[in-house]
Amino acid sequence: MGFDYKELEERLATACNDVHKEFLQRFNSEIYFSAGGARLETFINDLQKEFERTASAFLKKHDLEKDSEAKKRVLTITKLYAKKCTEDFSKI
């Protein structure tokens, strides 16, 4: 199926920014306490949950839940965006 995945990419970019902002708010407000790499781990866990929701909502909205090729494509795009988002966050 020749489907335009631009909408998914835009949603993932927005989700990345939202998770990043939310994490920084928690961290800066001293609600979050941990040592070293646990910050990155917490961020990755939050990001994973948000990206899973985003990908699932995209598949459902476009009635692609039973299309294995579409699911594979969505998963690939999601992984690429998660990697980029995590790398950007880890630079902080």
C-alpha positions in Angstrom: 0.0 0.0 0.0 1.5 3.4 -1.0 0.5 5.3 2.1 2.0 8.7 3.0 3.6 8.4 6.4 4.4 12.1 6.8 1.6 12.5 9.4 3.2 9.8 11.5 6.6 11.4 11.3 5.1 14.8 12.3 3.3 13.1 15.3 6.5 11.4 16.4 8.5 14.6 16.2 5.8 16.3 18.3 5.7 13.5 20.8 9.5 13.7 21.1 9.4 17.4 21.9 6.5 16.9 24.4 8.3 14.1 26.3 11.5 16.1 26.3 9.7 19.2 27.7 7.7 17.2 30.3 10.9 15.5 31.5 12.8 18.8 31.8 9.9 20.2 33.8 9.9 17.3 36.2 13.7 17.4 36.5 13.9 21.1 37.0 11.1 21.2 39.6 13.0 18.7 41.7 10.1 16.1 41.4 12.7 13.8 39.8 15.7 12.5 41.7 18.2 10.0 40.5 21.9 9.5 39.8 23.7 9.5 36.4 22.3 7.3 33.6 18.9 6.8 35.3 17.8 10.2 33.8 18.3 8.8 30.3 16.6 5.6 31.2 13.6 7.4 32.6 13.4 9.5 29.4 13.6 6.5 27.2 10.8 4.7 29.1 8.6 7.8 28.8 9.4 8.2 25.2 8.7 4.5 24.4 5.3 4.7 26.0 4.4 7.9 24.1 5.7 6.5 20.8 3.7 3.3 21.2 0.6 5.3 21.8 1.3 7.5 18.8 2.0 4.5 16.4 -1.0 2.6 17.6 -3.3 5.7 17.2 -1.9 6.2 13.7 -2.6 2.6 12.6 -6.1 2.7 14.1 -6.9 6.1 12.5 -6.0 4.9 9.0 -7.5 1.4 9.5 -4.0 -0.2 9.1 -4.1 -2.5 12.1 -4.4 -5.7 10.1 -2.0 -4.6 7.4 1.3 -6.3 8.3 3.4 -4.3 5.8 2.0 -1.0 7.2 2.7 -2.1 10.7 6.3 -3.0 9.8 6.7 0.4 8.1 5.2 2.2 11.2 7.5 0.3 13.5 10.6 1.1 11.4 9.7 4.8 11.3 9.0 4.8 15.0 12.4 3.2 15.8 14.2 5.7 13.7 12.5 8.6 15.4 13.1 7.1 18.9 16.8 6.7 18.1 17.1 10.3 16.9 15.0 11.7 19.8 17.1 9.7 22.4 20.4 10.9 20.8 19.2 14.5 20.8 18.2 14.2 24.5 21.4 12.5 25.5 23.4 15.5 24.2 22.0 17.7 27.0 
